[in-house]
Amino acid sequence: MIRIVLLGPPGSGKGTQASALEKRRGVPHIASGDLLRANVRDSTALGRKVKPYMDRGELVPDELILDMMADRLSQPDAQQGYVLDGFPRTVKQAEALEERLRALSQDLDAVVYLKVPEAEILRRLGGRRTCPHCNAVYHVDTMPPKREGICDKCGATLVQRDDEKPAVIRKRLEVYSAQTQPLLDYYQARGLLREIDGMIGVDNVIREIETIVAAAQAAV
């Protein structure tokens, strides 16, 4: 069992590490961004409300995120643990999560912050290309498609998401820094925050996360 929060700016590698932990630990990787994008893609009532915020690179209001995450965390597969990716993003969200866990007599094992320089984030996110049909993701430098601009899996024309264009990325980073620093302070004060250099490579990062979780669980 593992209950962990992965924090870090957009493009810091939270999704990659969360997916790896999902496979290794058998608990769901719950990504607020993926849930939001699915709602936007399916044009749900929530999706229509959050799309303007996402297009501008702004954080989605807490009340919308909390409703969505409360529903996801109540599902059966999350009862034995989870890896939260992109949630919480504000102190209000963290307090709501803590209240929910307290009611269930549960605690987080750790909150891991992946630290990555802004220039690297701009390179990572700015080079991403996504298939609008099958949602496959590529990168112009590190994982290009076999044919430039064409999805290997379904042959659709790849696109650059609005929230991964340079001006919007910079806006997202500004918003993240301003609104998330208090969250880091919140978890630091509770003795849960651990920082990892997000530039040391995927395998090394996952090993450090596993070490942090093991130490936290052994201390209980």
N, C-alpha and C positions, 0 to 999 in steps of 0.2 A: 504494500500500500504506500502511496506517496501523495502528498498534497503540497504542491509547490506553485509559486507565482514566478513567472519570468518577466522581468522588466527590462526596458532598453528602448532607445529611440527607434523609429521606423528604419528597417533595413539592418538592424544590429544582429540578426540571426536568431531571434526568438522562435520563429516558426520552425526552423531547421532543428534546433535543439529540442523543442517540444515534441516534434514528430519522432525524433530518436528516442526520447524518454517514453513516449506512448508505446513504441515497439518493445522496448526493453522491459518496461514495467507493467504493460497490459492495462493501462488506465487511459481514459480519453484525453486527447489534446483538444482543449477548448479555447478557440481563438476568437476573440470578440470581433476582430476585423473580418474574418471569414464569415461569421454569422451575419454581420452587417451587410457585407457584399452580397451574400445569398439573398437577403431580404430585398436589397436594391434590385438585383437581377430578376427576382420573381415579382417585383413590383407589389410587395405586400404593403399593408397599411403602415407598418414600421419603416419599410424601405422607402416609401414616398416621403416620410418625415425626415429621414436621416440623409437622403441623397444630397440636398443642397449643402449641408455641412461638410460632407465628405468631398464633394467637388471643389470646395473652397480650401480644403486642407485644414479645417477647423475640427476641434473635438466635438463629438456628438454629445448633446446634453445628458447629464447624469441620469435623469429619470427614465430616458429611453433605453440607455445601456442597462440600467438596473433591472428593468422589466424583462428585457431579453435574457440577461444572464440568470436571473432567478428561475426562469422557465427552464433554461438549459441545465442548471445545476440540480434541478429537481428530478431529472430523468434517471432511470435505473442505472445506466452505465456509469454515472458519476458518484454513486453512493459509496464505492470502495476507493475513491481517490481520483485525482485529475491533475493535469498540468495546465495552468491558466496562462494564456499568452495574450498580452495586451489588456488584461483586466486584473485588478483595478488600475485606473489611470489617474484618479483623483483621490484625495483623502476621504471625501464623501463616499465614494465607491468602496474604499478600503474599510471604512467604518461599517457600511452595510454588509460587506462580506464577513467581517469579524462577528457582527451580531448574529448572522445566519449560522456561522460555525459554532458559536457559543451555545445557541439553541440546540444544536445537534451534539454537543459535548465533543467537538472536534477542534483541532488546531492545525495551522499551517506548519509544515516541516521547515520551510525556508522561503525567503524571497531573494531571488538571484537577479542582480543587475548586470547586464552585459554592456560594457563600455566600449564604444567604437567612435573614432574621430569623425567629424562632420564631412570631411573630404571623402572618406571611404564610403560613407552612407550615400552621398550624392552619386558616387560611381556605381554603387550596388543598385540603388533604386532607379537611377536615370537610365541604366542599361537594360532594365527588365522589359520584356515584351510578353504579352498574354494572349492566348487564343480566346476569342469571345464566344466560341462554341463549346469547346471541351475543357476550357479553363487551364490547359497546360501552360506552364510558365517557362520562359527561356531568358537568356541574358546574352546581349550582343558580344560580350567579351568572354565570359566564362562558360556559357552553355548555349551557343548559337544553334539555331535549327539547321538542318542539312541544306535547305534552300532558304536563302535570305528572305525574311519576312513571311515565311509560310510555315504553318504548323506541321510538324512531322507526323502527328497522330491522325489529324482529320483533314488537312489540306486547306484550312481556312487561313485568311490573311491575319497576321498577328497585329496587335494594336498596343500602343502605349497608354496605360490607364491615365486618366486626368490627374489623379493624385500622385503620379510618379513622374510628372514633368518638373523640370528644375525649379521653376518659380514656386510651384506648389509644395515641392519637397522642402524648400527652405522655410516656407510658411509653416509646414507641419513640424519642422524641427524647432522653430521659435516657440510655437504653441506648446510643444512637448516639454521643452526646457522650462518655460514659465509655469506651467500647470503641474508638472510632475515632480519638480524638486521637493515641494512640500510632502509628497508621497514618500520619497526616499527618506526624508527626515522622520516621517511617521514610523516607518518600519525600522529605521536605525534605532529610534528610541525604544522600540520593543525588542531589540536584540535579534531581529529576524533577518536583517539585510546583509547580504554577502555580495561582494563585487568581483567580477571576473573580466579579464581583458578579452574582449571579443575578437581580437586580432591574432590569437594564438593558434587558430585552426579548429575546425569542427570537432575532430576527435579529442583534442586536448580540452576543449571547453566541456564536452560531455563528461569526460573523466573528472573534471573539477566539480561539476554539478553533482555527480554521483557521490563524490567524497564529502561534499557539503551535506547532502541529504543523509548519508550514512552516519555522519557525526551527530546531526540533529536528532535522528531517531535513537541513537545509542544513548544520548543524554537524557532521554525521557524516563 
